[in-house]
Amino acid sequence: MEEYRELMRYLHRAALLSERAGERRFTERIGIGRTQFLVLRTVSDVESPSQQSIADLLSLTKGAVSRHVANAQREGWLTIGSSPVSRRENVLELTAEGRELVERGLAVQAEYEELARPHLSKRDVATTGRTLKTLCELLEREERR
């Protein structure tokens, strides 16, 4: 199925280019890499996120998330506390500096997204999102086998 191979080739290419361009933009504009920003944004967006839930949401290893969390704590962007629910989980919370950094990062992300807006309709984006979600679900099932 040539269409599927082409889709997967462009998906792979888009992911690599997005990672490189995002890394450059975030580093230049707010002084942290894209993945560090995504971890902080997830702490901001998700109620009581655990490091495991962040790893699952971002498709990162728990070790990678732990390194980003430790760095963010060292930099004063978040605090790590004990969970009232589980001794094995930590409660992550952004500090004022962390929230300000996320706000600056959201502005960078909005500018990044604005580049595509004149070229893609909302319908195109929604259709692509549904397609990629389905592909991810299928691949995640395959990975768990």
Secondary structure by P-SEA (a helix, b strand, c coil): caaaaaaaaaaaaaaaaaaaaaaaaaaacccccaaaaaaaaaaaccccccaaaaaaaacccaaaaaaaaaaaaaaccbbbbbbcccccbbbbbbcaaaaaaaaaaaaaaaaaaaaacccccaaaaaaaaaaaaaaaaaaaaaaac
